[in-house]
Amino acid sequence: MNQLNSKYKQILWANVVILGAGVGYLVFKKWGNVGYAVGAVAAIGTLEYAVMYFSLLRKQRKEEERK
């Protein structure tokens, strides 16, 4: 399997961190429990990482084919 180049890795991690932080904050504000917030960040972060990784990998392949 190909690896993401640095441009797409930065996009991937920025999306994961921003979405995870947002969801964690909302969960913490709703229930006031840090454990729930950490669990939500871990769950949404893992899901977002997997989905975005393959999406960006596909986009990178298409970009390389056009060159």
N, CA, C and O atoms as a Maestro MAE file, in Angstrom:
{
 s_m_m2io_version
 :::
 2.0.0
}

f_m_ct {
 s_m_title
 :::
 protein
 m_atom[268] {
  # First column is atom index #
  i_m_mmod_type
  r_m_x_coord
  r_m_y_coord
  r_m_z_coord
  i_m_residue_number
  s_m_chain_name
  s_m_pdb_residue_name
  s_m_pdb_atom_name
  i_m_atomic_number
  :::
  1 25 0.845 -1.178 0.000 1 A "MET " " N  " 7
  2 3 0.000 0.000 0.000 1 A "MET " " CA " 6
  3 2 0.891 1.242 0.000 1 A "MET " " C  " 6
  4 15 1.915 1.281 0.682 1 A "MET " " O  " 8
  5 25 0.498 2.233 -0.755 2 A "ASN " " N  " 7
  6 3 1.244 3.482 -0.809 2 A "ASN " " CA " 6
  7 2 1.066 4.265 0.484 2 A "ASN " " C  " 6
  8 15 0.086 4.101 1.211 2 A "ASN " " O  " 8
  9 25 2.052 5.125 0.743 3 A "GLN " " N  " 7
  10 3 1.979 6.004 1.906 3 A "GLN " " CA " 6
  11 2 1.546 7.392 1.455 3 A "GLN " " C  " 6
  12 15 1.778 7.787 0.313 3 A "GLN " " O  " 8
  13 25 0.924 8.115 2.351 4 A "LEU " " N  " 7
  14 3 0.549 9.487 2.041 4 A "LEU " " CA " 6
  15 2 1.787 10.371 2.053 4 A "LEU " " C  " 6
  16 15 2.684 10.182 2.874 4 A "LEU " " O  " 8
  17 25 1.832 11.332 1.144 5 A "ASN " " N  " 7
  18 3 2.941 12.277 1.180 5 A "ASN " " CA " 6
  19 2 2.689 13.299 2.292 5 A "ASN " " C  " 6
  20 15 1.623 13.310 2.909 5 A "ASN " " O  " 8
  21 25 3.675 14.149 2.537 6 A "SER " " N  " 7
  22 3 3.596 15.052 3.690 6 A "SER " " CA " 6
  23 2 2.416 16.022 3.598 6 A "SER " " C  " 6
  24 15 1.822 16.373 4.617 6 A "SER " " O  " 8
  25 25 2.079 16.449 2.398 7 A "LYS " " N  " 7
  26 3 0.943 17.371 2.225 7 A "LYS " " CA " 6
  27 2 -0.347 16.731 2.731 7 A "LYS " " C  " 6
  28 15 -1.108 17.355 3.470 7 A "LYS " " O  " 8
  29 25 -0.585 15.503 2.335 8 A "TYR " " N  " 7
  30 3 -1.821 14.838 2.730 8 A "TYR " " CA " 6
  31 2 -1.781 14.369 4.184 8 A "TYR " " C  " 6
  32 15 -2.827 14.289 4.828 8 A "TYR " " O  " 8
  33 25 -0.598 14.058 4.713 9 A "LYS " " N  " 7
  34 3 -0.505 13.710 6.135 9 A "LYS " " CA " 6
  35 2 -0.888 14.898 7.002 9 A "LYS " " C  " 6
  36 15 -1.562 14.740 8.020 9 A "LYS " " O  " 8
  37 25 -0.457 16.089 6.596 10 A "GLN " " N  " 7
  38 3 -0.809 17.286 7.360 10 A "GLN " " CA " 6
  39 2 -2.315 17.521 7.330 10 A "GLN " " C  " 6
  40 15 -2.914 17.861 8.350 10 A "GLN " " O  " 8
  41 25 -2.918 17.343 6.176 11 A "ILE " " N  " 7
  42 3 -4.371 17.506 6.060 11 A "ILE " " CA " 6
  43 2 -5.078 16.478 6.939 11 A "ILE " " C  " 6
  44 15 -6.030 16.807 7.647 11 A "ILE " " O  " 8
  45 25 -4.611 15.239 6.890 12 A "LEU " " N  " 7
  46 3 -5.212 14.158 7.672 12 A "LEU " " CA " 6
  47 2 -5.177 14.470 9.160 12 A "LEU " " C  " 6
  48 15 -6.205 14.409 9.834 12 A "LEU " " O  " 8
  49 25 -3.990 14.806 9.679 13 A "TRP " " N  " 7
  50 3 -3.862 15.043 11.116 13 A "TRP " " CA " 6
  51 2 -4.583 16.302 11.558 13 A "TRP " " C  " 6
  52 15 -5.128 16.347 12.661 13 A "TRP " " O  " 8
  53 25 -4.597 17.325 10.716 14 A "ALA " " N  " 7
  54 3 -5.342 18.539 11.073 14 A "ALA " " CA " 6
  55 2 -6.829 18.221 11.216 14 A "ALA " " C  " 6
  56 15 -7.470 18.668 12.166 14 A "ALA " " O  " 8
  57 25 -7.373 17.459 10.283 15 A "ASN " " N  " 7
  58 3 -8.790 17.091 10.354 15 A "ASN " " CA " 6
  59 2 -9.090 16.246 11.582 15 A "ASN " " C  " 6
  60 15 -10.091 16.471 12.262 15 A "ASN " " O  " 8
  61 25 -8.228 15.275 11.870 16 A "VAL " " N  " 7
  62 3 -8.454 14.389 13.017 16 A "VAL " " CA " 6
  63 2 -8.417 15.185 14.320 16 A "VAL " " C  " 6
  64 15 -9.282 15.013 15.179 16 A "VAL " " O  " 8
  65 25 -7.423 16.051 14.465 17 A "VAL " " N  " 7
  66 3 -7.283 16.820 15.707 17 A "VAL " " CA " 6
  67 2 -8.438 17.803 15.881 17 A "VAL " " C  " 6
  68 15 -9.013 17.903 16.965 17 A "VAL " " O  " 8
  69 25 -8.776 18.523 14.821 18 A "ILE " " N  " 7
  70 3 -9.849 19.517 14.930 18 A "ILE " " CA " 6
  71 2 -11.195 18.851 15.218 18 A "ILE " " C  " 6
  72 15 -11.933 19.296 16.097 18 A "ILE " " O  " 8
  73 25 -11.513 17.794 14.485 19 A "LEU " " N  " 7
  74 3 -12.786 17.112 14.713 19 A "LEU " " CA " 6
  75 2 -12.815 16.462 16.094 19 A "LEU " " C  " 6
  76 15 -13.816 16.559 16.804 19 A "LEU " " O  " 8
  77 25 -11.721 15.798 16.478 20 A "GLY " " N  " 7
  78 3 -11.666 15.156 17.790 20 A "GLY " " CA " 6
  79 2 -11.818 16.149 18.927 20 A "GLY " " C  " 6
  80 15 -12.550 15.902 19.886 20 A "GLY " " O  " 8
  81 25 -11.124 17.272 18.817 21 A "ALA " " N  " 7
  82 3 -11.211 18.295 19.862 21 A "ALA " " CA " 6
  83 2 -12.622 18.864 19.950 21 A "ALA " " C  " 6
  84 15 -13.144 19.082 21.044 21 A "ALA " " O  " 8
  85 25 -13.225 19.099 18.815 22 A "GLY " " N  " 7
  86 3 -14.588 19.633 18.809 22 A "GLY " " CA " 6
  87 2 -15.590 18.681 19.430 22 A "GLY " " C  " 6
  88 15 -16.422 19.086 20.241 22 A "GLY " " O  " 8
  89 25 -15.510 17.429 19.052 23 A "VAL " " N  " 7
  90 3 -16.436 16.432 19.600 23 A "VAL " " CA " 6
  91 2 -16.173 16.231 21.091 23 A "VAL " " C  " 6
  92 15 -17.111 16.146 21.883 23 A "VAL " " O  " 8
  93 25 -14.906 16.155 21.471 24 A "GLY " " N  " 7
  94 3 -14.565 16.005 22.886 24 A "GLY " " CA " 6
  95 2 -15.093 17.158 23.726 24 A "GLY " " C  " 6
  96 15 -15.618 16.950 24.820 24 A "GLY " " O  " 8
  97 25 -14.951 18.364 23.213 25 A "TYR " " N  " 7
  98 3 -15.456 19.546 23.918 25 A "TYR " " CA " 6
  99 2 -16.975 19.487 24.071 25 A "TYR " " C  " 6
  100 15 -17.508 19.754 25.149 25 A "TYR " " O  " 8
  101 25 -17.664 19.138 22.991 26 A "LEU " " N  " 7
  102 3 -19.128 19.072 23.056 26 A "LEU " " CA " 6
  103 2 -19.606 17.995 24.026 26 A "LEU " " C  " 6
  104 15 -20.573 18.202 24.759 26 A "LEU " " O  " 8
  105 25 -18.934 16.852 24.032 27 A "VAL " " N  " 7
  106 3 -19.310 15.779 24.959 27 A "VAL " " CA " 6
  107 2 -19.051 16.219 26.396 27 A "VAL " " C  " 6
  108 15 -19.869 15.973 27.283 27 A "VAL " " O  " 8
  109 25 -17.910 16.870 26.623 28 A "PHE " " N  " 7
  110 3 -17.602 17.340 27.971 28 A "PHE " " CA " 6
  111 2 -18.618 18.381 28.444 28 A "PHE " " C  " 6
  112 15 -19.057 18.348 29.594 28 A "PHE " " O  " 8
  113 25 -18.989 19.305 27.553 29 A "LYS " " N  " 7
  114 3 -19.971 20.323 27.932 29 A "LYS " " CA " 6
  115 2 -21.344 19.702 28.211 29 A "LYS " " C  " 6
  116 15 -22.071 20.168 29.089 29 A "LYS " " O  " 8
  117 25 -21.694 18.661 27.471 30 A "LYS " " N  " 7
  118 3 -23.008 18.031 27.632 30 A "LYS " " CA " 6
  119 2 -23.091 17.245 28.940 30 A "LYS " " C  " 6
  120 15 -24.046 17.403 29.700 30 A "LYS " " O  " 8
  121 25 -22.075 16.384 29.207 31 A "TRP " " N  " 7
  122 3 -22.143 15.500 30.362 31 A "TRP " " CA " 6
  123 2 -21.183 15.867 31.491 31 A "TRP " " C  " 6
  124 15 -21.336 15.362 32.603 31 A "TRP " " O  " 8
  125 25 -20.211 16.718 31.243 32 A "GLY " " N  " 7
  126 3 -19.288 17.139 32.293 32 A "GLY " " CA " 6
  127 2 -18.374 16.040 32.790 32 A "GLY " " C  " 6
  128 15 -17.871 16.111 33.911 32 A "GLY " " O  " 8
  129 25 -18.154 15.037 31.980 33 A "ASN " " N  " 7
  130 3 -17.326 13.905 32.382 33 A "ASN " " CA " 6
  131 2 -16.130 13.798 31.436 33 A "ASN " " C  " 6
  132 15 -16.298 13.633 30.228 33 A "ASN " " O  " 8
  133 25 -14.925 13.894 31.995 34 A "VAL " " N  " 7
  134 3 -13.712 13.844 31.173 34 A "VAL " " CA " 6
  135 2 -13.555 12.472 30.527 34 A "VAL " " C  " 6
  136 15 -13.079 12.372 29.396 34 A "VAL " " O  " 8
  137 25 -13.941 11.433 31.220 35 A "GLY " " N  " 7
  138 3 -13.831 10.078 30.674 35 A "GLY " " CA " 6
  139 2 -14.668 9.901 29.413 35 A "GLY " " C  " 6
  140 15 -14.221 9.300 28.437 35 A "GLY " " O  " 8
  141 25 -15.874 10.425 29.447 36 A "TYR " " N  " 7
  142 3 -16.726 10.361 28.253 36 A "TYR " " CA " 6
  143 2 -16.102 11.143 27.103 36 A "TYR " " C  " 6
  144 15 -16.123 10.706 25.953 36 A "TYR " " O  " 8
  145 25 -15.546 12.307 27.433 37 A "ALA " " N  " 7
  146 3 -14.938 13.152 26.400 37 A "ALA " " CA " 6
  147 2 -13.740 12.453 25.765 37 A "ALA " " C  " 6
  148 15 -13.584 12.473 24.544 37 A "ALA " " O  " 8
  149 25 -12.901 11.841 26.584 38 A "VAL " " N  " 7
  150 3 -11.728 11.123 26.057 38 A "VAL " " CA " 6
  151 2 -12.173 9.945 25.196 38 A "VAL " " C  " 6
  152 15 -11.595 9.699 24.137 38 A "VAL " " O  " 8
  153 25 -13.177 9.227 25.633 39 A "GLY " " N  " 7
  154 3 -13.704 8.116 24.842 39 A "GLY " " CA " 6
  155 2 -14.270 8.578 23.510 39 A "GLY " " C  " 6
  156 15 -14.071 7.930 22.482 39 A "GLY " " O  " 8
  157 25 -14.972 9.695 23.534 40 A "ALA " " N  " 7
  158 3 -15.532 10.234 22.291 40 A "ALA " " CA " 6
  159 2 -14.427 10.670 21.341 40 A "ALA " " C  " 6
  160 15 -14.514 10.438 20.136 40 A "ALA " " O  " 8
  161 25 -13.385 11.304 21.879 41 A "VAL " " N  " 7
  162 3 -12.249 11.731 21.050 41 A "VAL " " CA " 6
  163 2 -11.567 10.520 20.434 41 A "VAL " " C  " 6
  164 15 -11.230 10.532 19.250 41 A "VAL " " O  " 8
  165 25 -11.362 9.473 21.228 42 A "ALA " " N  " 7
  166 3 -10.709 8.268 20.710 42 A "ALA " " CA " 6
  167 2 -11.554 7.611 19.620 42 A "ALA " " C  " 6
  168 15 -11.032 7.199 18.585 42 A "ALA " " O  " 8
  169 25 -12.843 7.517 19.857 43 A "ALA " " N  " 7
  170 3 -13.721 6.863 18.884 43 A "ALA " " CA " 6
  171 2 -13.821 7.657 17.590 43 A "ALA " " C  " 6
  172 15 -13.635 7.102 16.507 43 A "ALA " " O  " 8
  173 25 -14.109 8.943 17.690 44 A "ILE " " N  " 7
  174 3 -14.282 9.744 16.478 44 A "ILE " " CA " 6
  175 2 -12.942 9.942 15.783 44 A "ILE " " C  " 6
  176 15 -12.886 10.003 14.554 44 A "ILE " " O  " 8
  177 25 -11.862 10.044 16.556 45 A "GLY " " N  " 7
  178 3 -10.533 10.197 15.960 45 A "GLY " " CA " 6
  179 2 -10.129 8.986 15.149 45 A "GLY " " C  " 6
  180 15 -9.581 9.118 14.054 45 A "GLY " " O  " 8
  181 25 -10.396 7.808 15.680 46 A "THR " " N  " 7
  182 3 -10.067 6.572 14.968 46 A "THR " " CA " 6
  183 2 -10.887 6.442 13.690 46 A "THR " " C  " 6
  184 15 -10.358 6.110 12.629 46 A "THR " " O  " 8
  185 25 -12.162 6.703 13.805 47 A "LEU " " N  " 7
  186 3 -13.039 6.616 12.635 47 A "LEU " " CA " 6
  187 2 -12.647 7.645 11.577 47 A "LEU " " C  " 6
  188 15 -12.565 7.320 10.392 47 A "LEU " " O  " 8
  189 25 -12.408 8.872 12.000 48 A "GLU " " N  " 7
  190 3 -12.034 9.937 11.066 48 A "GLU " " CA " 6
  191 2 -10.694 9.634 10.404 48 A "GLU " " C  " 6
  192 15 -10.519 9.882 9.211 48 A "GLU " " O  " 8
  193 25 -9.744 9.094 11.179 49 A "TYR " " N  " 7
  194 3 -8.433 8.760 10.623 49 A "TYR " " CA " 6
  195 2 -8.580 7.722 9.512 49 A "TYR " " C  " 6
  196 15 -8.007 7.872 8.433 49 A "TYR " " O  " 8
  197 25 -9.343 6.680 9.780 50 A "ALA " " N  " 7
  198 3 -9.497 5.609 8.793 50 A "ALA " " CA " 6
  199 2 -10.184 6.108 7.521 50 A "ALA " " C  " 6
  200 15 -9.724 5.832 6.414 50 A "ALA " " O  " 8
  201 25 -11.270 6.832 7.682 51 A "VAL " " N  " 7
  202 3 -12.017 7.310 6.516 51 A "VAL " " CA " 6
  203 2 -11.194 8.312 5.715 51 A "VAL " " C  " 6
  204 15 -11.103 8.205 4.492 51 A "VAL " " O  " 8
  205 25 -10.602 9.275 6.391 52 A "MET " " N  " 7
  206 3 -9.821 10.303 5.695 52 A "MET " " CA " 6
  207 2 -8.554 9.732 5.074 52 A "MET " " C  " 6
  208 15 -8.137 10.182 4.007 52 A "MET " " O  " 8
  209 25 -7.928 8.741 5.727 53 A "TYR " " N  " 7
  210 3 -6.702 8.157 5.189 53 A "TYR " " CA " 6
  211 2 -6.960 7.568 3.801 53 A "TYR " " C  " 6
  212 15 -6.227 7.845 2.852 53 A "TYR " " O  " 8
  213 25 -7.999 6.761 3.698 54 A "PHE " " N  " 7
  214 3 -8.269 6.119 2.414 54 A "PHE " " CA " 6
  215 2 -8.796 7.113 1.380 54 A "PHE " " C  " 6
  216 15 -8.529 6.976 0.186 54 A "PHE " " O  " 8
  217 25 -9.535 8.099 1.837 55 A "SER " " N  " 7
  218 3 -10.008 9.136 0.925 55 A "SER " " CA " 6
  219 2 -8.836 9.945 0.361 55 A "SER " " C  " 6
  220 15 -8.776 10.202 -0.841 55 A "SER " " O  " 8
  221 25 -7.917 10.340 1.224 56 A "LEU " " N  " 7
  222 3 -6.758 11.114 0.767 56 A "LEU " " CA " 6
  223 2 -5.799 10.261 -0.052 56 A "LEU " " C  " 6
  224 15 -5.160 10.762 -0.976 56 A "LEU " " O  " 8
  225 25 -5.693 8.983 0.277 57 A "LEU " " N  " 7
  226 3 -4.841 8.087 -0.509 57 A "LEU " " CA " 6
  227 2 -5.381 7.977 -1.931 57 A "LEU " " C  " 6
  228 15 -4.616 7.996 -2.895 57 A "LEU " " O  " 8
  229 25 -6.681 7.863 -2.056 58 A "ARG " " N  " 7
  230 3 -7.315 7.807 -3.378 58 A "ARG " " CA " 6
  231 2 -7.091 9.112 -4.151 58 A "ARG " " C  " 6
  232 15 -6.789 9.096 -5.344 58 A "ARG " " O  " 8
  233 25 -7.244 10.227 -3.457 59 A "LYS " " N  " 7
  234 3 -7.031 11.535 -4.084 59 A "LYS " " CA " 6
  235 2 -5.576 11.691 -4.531 59 A "LYS " " C  " 6
  236 15 -5.309 12.225 -5.607 59 A "LYS " " O  " 8
  237 25 -4.650 11.233 -3.715 60 A "GLN " " N  " 7
  238 3 -3.226 11.313 -4.059 60 A "GLN " " CA " 6
  239 2 -2.916 10.463 -5.286 60 A "GLN " " C  " 6
  240 15 -2.170 10.888 -6.168 60 A "GLN " " O  " 8
  241 25 -3.491 9.261 -5.343 61 A "ARG " " N  " 7
  242 3 -3.272 8.394 -6.509 61 A "ARG " " CA " 6
  243 2 -3.783 9.048 -7.787 61 A "ARG " " C  " 6
  244 15 -3.107 9.023 -8.816 61 A "ARG " " O  " 8
  245 25 -4.974 9.633 -7.721 62 A "LYS " " N  " 7
  246 3 -5.532 10.316 -8.896 62 A "LYS " " CA " 6
  247 2 -4.645 11.477 -9.321 62 A "LYS " " C  " 6
  248 15 -4.436 11.704 -10.512 62 A "LYS " " O  " 8
  249 25 -4.129 12.204 -8.354 63 A "GLU " " N  " 7
  250 3 -3.253 13.336 -8.656 63 A "GLU " " CA " 6
  251 2 -1.955 12.865 -9.319 63 A "GLU " " C  " 6
  252 15 -1.458 13.506 -10.244 63 A "GLU " " O  " 8
  253 25 -1.412 11.748 -8.842 64 A "GLU " " N  " 7
  254 3 -0.178 11.211 -9.424 64 A "GLU " " CA " 6
  255 2 -0.415 10.670 -10.832 64 A "GLU " " C  " 6
  256 15 0.467 10.761 -11.685 64 A "GLU " " O  " 8
  257 25 -1.592 10.111 -11.081 65 A "GLU " " N  " 7
  258 3 -1.908 9.587 -12.414 65 A "GLU " " CA " 6
  259 2 -2.033 10.705 -13.441 65 A "GLU " " C  " 6
  260 15 -1.723 10.502 -14.615 65 A "GLU " " O  " 8
  261 25 -2.481 11.877 -13.015 66 A "ARG " " N  " 7
  262 3 -2.623 13.005 -13.931 66 A "ARG " " CA " 6
  263 2 -1.278 13.572 -14.367 66 A "ARG " " C  " 6
  264 15 -1.184 14.216 -15.412 66 A "ARG " " O  " 8
  265 25 -0.251 13.341 -13.584 67 A "LYS " " N  " 7
  266 3 1.075 13.894 -13.915 67 A "LYS " " CA " 6
  267 2 1.735 13.143 -15.033 67 A "LYS " " C  " 6
  268 15 2.851 13.480 -15.429 67 A "LYS " " O  " 8
  :::
 }
 m_bond[267] {
  # First column is bond index #
  i_m_from
  i_m_to
  i_m_order
  :::
  1 1 2 1
  2 2 3 1
  3 3 4 2
  4 3 5 1
  5 5 6 1
  6 6 7 1
  7 7 8 2
  8 7 9 1
  9 9 10 1
  10 10 11 1
  11 11 12 2
  12 11 13 1
  13 13 14 1
  14 14 15 1
  15 15 16 2
  16 15 17 1
  17 17 18 1
  18 18 19 1
  19 19 20 2
  20 19 21 1
  21 21 22 1
  22 22 23 1
  23 23 24 2
  24 23 25 1
  25 25 26 1
  26 26 27 1
  27 27 28 2
  28 27 29 1
  29 29 30 1
  30 30 31 1
  31 31 32 2
  32 31 33 1
  33 33 34 1
  34 34 35 1
  35 35 36 2
  36 35 37 1
  37 37 38 1
  38 38 39 1
  39 39 40 2
  40 39 41 1
  41 41 42 1
  42 42 43 1
  43 43 44 2
  44 43 45 1
  45 45 46 1
  46 46 47 1
  47 47 48 2
  48 47 49 1
  49 49 50 1
  50 50 51 1
  51 51 52 2
  52 51 53 1
  53 53 54 1
  54 54 55 1
  55 55 56 2
  56 55 57 1
  57 57 58 1
  58 58 59 1
  59 59 60 2
  60 59 61 1
  61 61 62 1
  62 62 63 1
  63 63 64 2
  64 63 65 1
  65 65 66 1
  66 66 67 1
  67 67 68 2
  68 67 69 1
  69 69 70 1
  70 70 71 1
  71 71 72 2
  72 71 73 1
  73 73 74 1
  74 74 75 1
  75 75 76 2
  76 75 77 1
  77 77 78 1
  78 78 79 1
  79 79 80 2
  80 79 81 1
  81 81 82 1
  82 82 83 1
  83 83 84 2
  84 83 85 1
  85 85 86 1
  86 86 87 1
  87 87 88 2
  88 87 89 1
  89 89 90 1
  90 90 91 1
  91 91 92 2
  92 91 93 1
  93 93 94 1
  94 94 95 1
  95 95 96 2
  96 95 97 1
  97 97 98 1
  98 98 99 1
  99 99 100 2
  100 99 101 1
  101 101 102 1
  102 102 103 1
  103 103 104 2
  104 103 105 1
  105 105 106 1
  106 106 107 1
  107 107 108 2
  108 107 109 1
  109 109 110 1
  110 110 111 1
  111 111 112 2
  112 111 113 1
  113 113 114 1
  114 114 115 1
  115 115 116 2
  116 115 117 1
  117 117 118 1
  118 118 119 1
  119 119 120 2
  120 119 121 1
  121 121 122 1
  122 122 123 1
  123 123 124 2
  124 123 125 1
  125 125 126 1
  126 126 127 1
  127 127 128 2
  128 127 129 1
  129 129 130 1
  130 130 131 1
  131 131 132 2
  132 131 133 1
  133 133 134 1
  134 134 135 1
  135 135 136 2
  136 135 137 1
  137 137 138 1
  138 138 139 1
  139 139 140 2
  140 139 141 1
  141 141 142 1
  142 142 143 1
  143 143 144 2
  144 143 145 1
  145 145 146 1
  146 146 147 1
  147 147 148 2
  148 147 149 1
  149 149 150 1
  150 150 151 1
  151 151 152 2
  152 151 153 1
  153 153 154 1
  154 154 155 1
  155 155 156 2
  156 155 157 1
  157 157 158 1
  158 158 159 1
  159 159 160 2
  160 159 161 1
  161 161 162 1
  162 162 163 1
  163 163 164 2
  164 163 165 1
  165 165 166 1
  166 166 167 1
  167 167 168 2
  168 167 169 1
  169 169 170 1
  170 170 171 1
  171 171 172 2
  172 171 173 1
  173 173 174 1
  174 174 175 1
  175 175 176 2
  176 175 177 1
  177 177 178 1
  178 178 179 1
  179 179 180 2
  180 179 181 1
  181 181 182 1
  182 182 183 1
  183 183 184 2
  184 183 185 1
  185 185 186 1
  186 186 187 1
  187 187 188 2
  188 187 189 1
  189 189 190 1
  190 190 191 1
  191 191 192 2
  192 191 193 1
  193 193 194 1
  194 194 195 1
  195 195 196 2
  196 195 197 1
  197 197 198 1
  198 198 199 1
  199 199 200 2
  200 199 201 1
  201 201 202 1
  202 202 203 1
  203 203 204 2
  204 203 205 1
  205 205 206 1
  206 206 207 1
  207 207 208 2
  208 207 209 1
  209 209 210 1
  210 210 211 1
  211 211 212 2
  212 211 213 1
  213 213 214 1
  214 214 215 1
  215 215 216 2
  216 215 217 1
  217 217 218 1
  218 218 219 1
  219 219 220 2
  220 219 221 1
  221 221 222 1
  222 222 223 1
  223 223 224 2
  224 223 225 1
  225 225 226 1
  226 226 227 1
  227 227 228 2
  228 227 229 1
  229 229 230 1
  230 230 231 1
  231 231 232 2
  232 231 233 1
  233 233 234 1
  234 234 235 1
  235 235 236 2
  236 235 237 1
  237 237 238 1
  238 238 239 1
  239 239 240 2
  240 239 241 1
  241 241 242 1
  242 242 243 1
  243 243 244 2
  244 243 245 1
  245 245 246 1
  246 246 247 1
  247 247 248 2
  248 247 249 1
  249 249 250 1
  250 250 251 1
  251 251 252 2
  252 251 253 1
  253 253 254 1
  254 254 255 1
  255 255 256 2
  256 255 257 1
  257 257 258 1
  258 258 259 1
  259 259 260 2
  260 259 261 1
  261 261 262 1
  262 262 263 1
  263 263 264 2
  264 263 265 1
  265 265 266 1
  266 266 267 1
  267 267 268 2
  :::
 }
}
